[in-house]
Amino acid sequence: MAWGDDLLQASSVGILVIGPDWCVRTANKRIHELLRVRVEPIGRPVLEAIALAELQSLVERVSRGEDVRDVVVATGDADLQVSGTLLGSGEVLLEFIDVTQWQQAERARRDFVANMSHELRTPITAVMGYSETLLADRSELGPEVVELLLAVERNARRLRDLFEALLRLHRIETRRRQLPLQRQPILPILESVLATATEVASRRTVTLGIACEPETEAAVNEEALVTIVSNLVHNAIHYSHPGGLVDVSVERQENAVVVTVTDEGIGVEPRHHERIFERFYRGDGGRAHRPSGTGLGLAIVRHLALASGCGLSLQSSPGEGSQFAIHIPRYASARSRV
C-alpha cells in the first residue's frame, strides 16, 4: 500500500471523496467509524451508501463552489464538524471531525449560564423593589442612608442588565440558524436607533449625526440590525469624551451596504481588535476602566451579525476614536429570504 493510502487510513479525520457522478471514490477507515457505514461505499451512490440527512446539501453547496467550513451536523451518535473542498477534477472532498465532547461542554456551559441568569433575576428584582420602596420616602431618611440605598439600587440594576444580556446571548447562540432577511430601507432603522440614544447622548453632551441616502436598501433582519447598531452607538457614546461626536454613516458598495459607527473617544489598541467581540473582554487600556456596561454588548453584536449574514470590522487607535463597520449584504440568499 502506498504511503498516501497509509496516511489516509491512519488519519483521525474522516475523509470522503465524491465524484461528479455522486458515487463515492474514497472513504477512509475513520469515515466508517464516524458515520457507521455498514456496507462498502466505494463505487456506490453516496446517498445510498451513507445515511446522513445533510450530506446531499453539503455536496451540492461544495459543487457550486460555496465555501463550506466548520459546519456542525448531528448523526444521532455524535456531533461532526464538516468542511468541504471542490477539487480540480470536479470531485468533492469532505472532511469530518468528531466534536461531540466540545459540543456537549459548550451546551452545558450555555445551559448553566442561562439557568443561573434566570434564577438570579428573581432575587435581584426583589432587591430593586425593596430599595425603590425605601427611596420613595427618602425625605425621612438620613443622607448617608439614601446614598447607600442609591448604591444598592444602581448595582442591582447593573446585575439585572447583566442577567438579561446573558439570557439574550444564550438565545442567540442556541438558535443555530440564519435569521430571516428582508430587503428594506436602512435609514428608518438607523433613525429609530438614534432617537432612543438621544437621552443618553445628551447626558454625556455627545452629539449624534447620521448620513444615509433615503433610497439605500439592504437585506436585513430589522430586529437584529436595531440591536447591533444600538449597541455600537451606545458603546460609542459611553467611550466618547464629553462634547464629542458619534456619527453613523452608510456607504453603498456593489454587493454590500456598509454602516459605520464612528466616535472620537479613547480608542482601542490594535492588539485588542481580534478579541474585542469576546464576552466580558475589556483589555487593559482605557476601556477596561469604564466598567458600567455588562461586557456582553459586542459579543451580542458579533453573534447577531453572523446570524444575519453580516460582516464586522474595526479600525481604531488609542486616543483617535473608533470605527465599527457592519457589512450588510444588499440581497438576501434564497435560504435566508423572508
C-alpha positions as CSV (number, residue, x, y, z in Angstrom):
1,M,0.0,0.0,0.0
2,A,1.3,3.5,-0.9
3,W,2.4,5.9,1.8
4,G,-0.5,8.2,0.8
5,D,-3.0,5.4,1.4
6,D,-1.4,4.5,4.7
7,L,-1.7,8.1,5.9
8,L,-5.3,8.4,4.7
9,Q,-6.4,5.3,6.5
10,A,-4.5,6.3,9.7
11,S,-5.9,9.8,9.8
12,S,-8.1,10.8,12.8
13,V,-10.1,13.0,10.3
14,G,-12.8,11.3,8.3
15,I,-12.1,11.7,4.6
16,L,-14.8,11.3,2.0
17,V,-14.3,11.9,-1.8
18,I,-17.4,12.0,-4.0
19,G,-17.2,12.1,-7.8
20,P,-19.2,14.2,-10.2
21,D,-21.5,11.2,-10.7
22,W,-22.3,11.3,-7.0
23,C,-20.5,8.0,-6.4
24,V,-18.0,7.5,-3.5
25,R,-14.4,7.5,-4.8
26,T,-12.6,7.4,-1.4
27,A,-13.7,6.7,2.2
28,N,-11.1,6.1,4.8
29,K,-11.4,4.0,8.0
30,R,-12.4,6.9,10.1
31,I,-15.4,7.7,7.9
32,H,-16.7,4.1,8.6
33,E,-16.4,4.8,12.3
34,L,-17.9,8.3,12.4
35,L,-20.8,7.7,10.0
36,R,-21.3,4.0,10.9
37,V,-21.1,2.8,7.3
38,R,-22.5,-0.7,7.1
39,V,-21.6,-1.5,3.5
40,E,-18.5,-0.9,1.4
41,P,-19.2,2.6,0.0
42,I,-16.6,2.7,-2.8
43,G,-18.3,2.9,-6.2
44,R,-21.8,3.2,-4.7
45,P,-24.0,6.4,-4.9
46,V,-23.2,8.4,-1.8
47,L,-26.8,8.8,-0.7
48,E,-27.3,5.0,-0.9
49,A,-24.1,4.1,0.9
50,I,-24.1,6.7,3.7
51,A,-27.1,7.6,5.9
52,L,-26.6,11.3,6.7
53,A,-29.5,13.7,6.1
54,E,-27.3,16.8,5.5
55,L,-25.0,15.0,3.0
56,Q,-26.8,15.9,-0.2
57,S,-27.0,19.6,0.8
58,L,-23.3,19.7,1.7
59,V,-22.2,18.1,-1.6
60,E,-24.4,20.4,-3.6
61,R,-23.1,23.5,-1.9
62,V,-19.4,22.5,-2.4
63,S,-20.1,21.6,-6.0
64,R,-21.5,25.1,-6.6
65,G,-18.2,26.5,-5.3
66,E,-19.6,27.6,-1.9
67,D,-17.1,27.9,1.0
68,V,-18.2,25.2,3.4
69,R,-16.2,25.4,6.6
70,D,-16.8,24.0,10.1
71,V,-20.5,23.1,9.5
72,V,-21.7,21.0,12.5
73,V,-24.1,18.1,11.8
74,A,-25.6,15.6,14.2
75,T,-25.7,11.9,13.4
76,G,-27.6,10.8,16.4
77,D,-24.5,9.3,18.0
78,A,-22.1,12.2,17.5
79,D,-21.7,15.8,16.5
80,L,-19.4,16.2,13.5
81,Q,-17.7,19.3,12.1
82,V,-17.6,19.2,8.3
83,S,-15.5,21.1,5.8
84,G,-15.7,20.7,2.0
85,T,-13.4,21.4,-0.9
86,L,-14.1,21.3,-4.6
87,L,-11.2,19.5,-6.3
88,G,-9.9,20.3,-9.8
89,S,-11.3,17.0,-11.1
90,G,-14.8,18.1,-10.1
91,E,-14.7,15.7,-7.1
92,V,-15.9,16.9,-3.7
93,L,-13.7,16.3,-0.7
94,L,-15.4,16.3,2.7
95,E,-13.5,16.2,6.0
96,F,-15.3,15.1,9.2
97,I,-14.0,15.8,12.7
98,D,-15.7,14.5,15.9
99,V,-16.6,17.5,18.1
100,T,-19.1,15.7,20.3
101,Q,-17.3,16.4,23.6
102,W,-16.7,20.0,22.7
103,Q,-20.4,20.5,21.7
104,Q,-21.5,18.8,24.9
105,A,-19.3,21.0,27.0
106,E,-20.5,24.1,25.2
107,R,-24.1,23.1,25.6
108,A,-23.5,22.5,29.3
109,R,-21.9,25.9,29.7
110,R,-24.7,27.7,27.8
111,D,-27.4,25.9,29.8
112,F,-25.6,26.7,33.1
113,V,-25.3,30.4,32.3
114,A,-29.0,30.6,31.1
115,N,-30.3,28.7,34.2
116,M,-28.2,30.8,36.7
117,S,-29.2,34.0,35.0
118,H,-32.9,33.1,35.1
119,E,-32.8,32.0,38.7
120,L,-30.9,35.1,39.9
121,R,-33.2,37.6,38.2
122,T,-35.9,37.0,40.9
123,P,-33.8,38.0,44.0
124,I,-32.3,40.9,42.1
125,T,-35.8,42.1,41.2
126,A,-36.8,41.8,44.9
127,V,-33.7,43.9,46.0
128,M,-34.6,46.6,43.4
129,G,-38.2,46.6,44.6
130,Y,-37.2,47.0,48.3
131,S,-34.7,49.7,47.6
132,E,-37.2,51.7,45.4
133,T,-39.8,51.4,48.2
134,L,-37.4,52.8,50.8
135,L,-36.2,55.5,48.5
136,A,-39.8,56.6,47.9
137,D,-39.7,58.1,51.5
138,R,-36.1,59.4,51.2
139,S,-37.1,62.7,52.9
140,E,-37.4,60.7,56.2
141,L,-34.0,59.1,55.7
142,G,-30.6,60.4,56.5
143,P,-28.4,61.4,53.6
144,E,-25.9,58.6,54.3
145,V,-28.8,56.0,54.2
146,V,-30.1,57.5,50.9
147,E,-26.6,57.3,49.4
148,L,-26.3,53.6,50.4
149,L,-29.7,52.8,49.0
150,L,-28.9,54.5,45.7
151,A,-25.8,52.4,45.5
152,V,-27.8,49.2,46.2
153,E,-30.4,50.1,43.5
154,R,-27.7,51.1,41.0
155,N,-25.7,47.9,41.4
156,A,-28.9,45.8,41.4
157,R,-29.9,47.3,38.1
158,R,-26.5,46.6,36.7
159,L,-26.8,42.9,37.8
160,R,-30.3,42.7,36.2
161,D,-28.9,44.1,32.9
162,L,-26.1,41.6,33.0
163,F,-28.5,38.7,33.5
164,E,-30.8,40.0,30.8
165,A,-27.8,40.2,28.4
166,L,-26.6,36.7,29.3
167,L,-30.1,35.3,28.5
168,R,-30.2,37.2,25.3
169,L,-26.8,35.9,24.2
170,H,-27.9,32.4,25.2
171,R,-31.0,32.6,22.9
172,I,-28.9,33.9,20.0
173,E,-26.2,31.1,20.5
174,T,-28.8,28.3,20.7
175,R,-30.7,29.5,17.6
176,R,-28.1,27.8,15.3
177,R,-29.6,29.0,12.1
178,Q,-29.6,32.2,10.0
179,L,-32.1,34.8,10.8
180,P,-34.7,35.6,8.1
181,L,-33.7,38.6,6.0
182,Q,-35.8,41.1,4.1
183,R,-34.7,43.8,1.7
184,Q,-35.8,47.2,3.0
185,P,-34.6,50.8,3.5
186,I,-31.9,51.3,6.1
187,L,-32.5,55.0,7.0
188,P,-35.7,54.5,9.1
189,I,-34.0,51.8,11.1
190,L,-31.0,54.0,11.9
191,E,-33.2,56.9,12.7
192,S,-35.1,54.9,15.3
193,V,-31.9,53.7,16.9
194,L,-30.5,57.3,17.2
195,A,-33.9,58.5,18.6
196,T,-33.6,56.1,21.5
197,A,-30.0,57.1,22.2
198,T,-30.6,60.8,22.3
199,E,-31.2,61.0,26.0
200,V,-28.0,59.1,26.9
201,A,-26.0,61.2,24.4
202,S,-27.5,64.4,25.9
203,R,-26.4,63.4,29.4
204,R,-22.9,63.0,28.2
205,T,-23.0,66.1,26.0
206,V,-22.3,63.9,22.9
207,T,-23.6,64.9,19.5
208,L,-25.2,62.3,17.3
209,G,-25.0,62.5,13.5
210,I,-26.3,60.4,10.6
211,A,-25.5,60.3,6.9
212,C,-27.6,57.9,4.8
213,E,-29.3,58.3,1.4
214,P,-33.1,57.6,1.8
215,E,-33.1,55.1,-1.1
216,T,-30.4,52.9,0.3
217,E,-31.7,49.4,0.9
218,A,-30.2,46.1,2.1
219,A,-31.1,42.6,3.1
220,V,-31.6,42.9,6.9
221,N,-33.2,41.3,9.9
222,E,-34.7,44.5,11.3
223,E,-34.7,43.4,15.0
224,A,-31.1,42.2,14.7
225,L,-29.8,45.3,13.0
226,V,-31.5,47.6,15.5
227,T,-29.8,45.7,18.3
228,I,-26.4,45.7,16.5
229,V,-26.4,49.5,15.8
230,S,-27.9,50.3,19.1
231,N,-25.1,48.5,21.0
232,L,-22.4,50.1,18.8
233,V,-23.9,53.6,19.2
234,H,-24.3,53.3,23.0
235,N,-20.7,52.0,23.2
236,A,-19.5,54.9,21.2
237,I,-21.3,57.4,23.4
238,H,-20.0,55.7,26.6
239,Y,-16.4,55.8,25.4
240,S,-16.5,59.3,23.9
241,H,-15.2,62.4,25.6
242,P,-17.8,65.0,26.7
243,G,-18.6,67.2,23.8
244,G,-17.6,64.6,21.3
245,L,-19.4,63.4,18.1
246,V,-20.8,60.0,17.3
247,D,-21.5,59.6,13.6
248,V,-23.5,56.9,11.8
249,S,-22.8,56.8,8.1
250,V,-23.8,54.5,5.3
251,E,-21.9,53.6,2.1
252,R,-23.3,51.6,-0.8
253,Q,-21.0,49.2,-2.4
254,E,-21.5,46.7,-5.3
255,N,-22.7,43.8,-3.2
256,A,-23.0,45.3,0.3
257,V,-24.1,48.3,2.3
258,V,-21.6,49.3,5.0
259,V,-23.0,51.0,8.1
260,T,-20.1,52.7,10.1
261,V,-20.4,53.9,13.7
262,T,-17.6,56.4,14.3
263,D,-16.6,58.1,17.6
264,E,-13.9,60.5,18.7
265,G,-13.3,58.7,22.0
266,I,-10.5,56.8,23.8
267,G,-10.0,54.2,21.0
268,V,-8.8,50.6,21.2
269,E,-5.2,49.4,20.9
270,P,-4.7,47.2,17.8
271,R,-3.6,44.2,19.9
272,H,-7.2,44.1,21.3
273,H,-9.0,44.2,18.0
274,E,-9.3,40.5,17.5
275,R,-10.7,39.8,21.0
276,I,-12.9,42.9,21.4
277,F,-16.0,41.0,20.4
278,E,-15.5,38.3,23.0
279,R,-17.8,38.2,26.0
280,F,-16.6,40.2,29.1
281,Y,-13.3,41.1,27.3
282,R,-12.1,44.6,28.1
283,G,-8.4,44.6,27.6
284,D,-6.2,46.6,29.9
285,G,-6.5,50.0,28.3
286,G,-8.9,52.9,29.0
287,R,-11.9,50.9,28.1
288,A,-11.1,48.5,31.0
289,H,-11.5,51.3,33.5
290,R,-15.1,52.2,32.5
291,P,-17.0,49.1,33.9
292,S,-20.5,50.4,33.8
293,G,-21.6,48.1,30.9
294,T,-22.3,44.4,31.1
295,G,-19.3,43.4,28.9
296,L,-21.6,41.5,26.6
297,G,-22.7,44.2,24.1
298,L,-20.1,43.5,21.5
299,A,-20.4,39.7,21.9
300,I,-24.2,40.1,21.1
301,V,-23.2,42.3,18.1
302,R,-20.9,39.6,16.8
303,H,-23.4,36.7,17.2
304,L,-26.3,38.7,15.6
305,A,-24.1,39.8,12.7
306,L,-23.2,36.2,12.0
307,A,-26.8,35.1,12.3
308,S,-27.9,37.8,9.8
309,G,-25.1,37.3,7.2
310,C,-23.2,40.5,8.1
311,G,-19.5,41.1,8.5
312,L,-17.9,43.2,11.1
313,S,-14.7,45.2,11.1
314,L,-12.9,47.7,13.4
315,Q,-10.5,50.5,12.8
316,S,-9.2,52.2,16.0
317,S,-6.1,53.6,17.7
318,P,-5.7,54.8,21.3
319,G,-6.8,58.5,21.6
320,E,-8.1,58.6,18.0
321,G,-11.5,57.1,18.4
322,S,-13.0,54.0,16.8
323,Q,-14.9,53.0,13.6
324,F,-17.0,49.9,13.9
325,A,-18.4,48.8,10.4
326,I,-21.3,46.4,9.7
327,H,-21.1,44.9,6.2
328,I,-24.7,44.1,5.2
329,P,-25.5,42.1,2.0
330,R,-27.6,44.1,-0.4
331,Y,-29.6,41.0,-1.5
332,A,-30.8,38.0,0.6
333,S,-30.0,34.5,-0.5
334,A,-32.9,32.1,-1.2
335,R,-32.2,30.3,2.1
336,S,-32.4,33.4,4.3
337,R,-35.2,35.4,2.4
338,V,-38.4,36.0,4.2
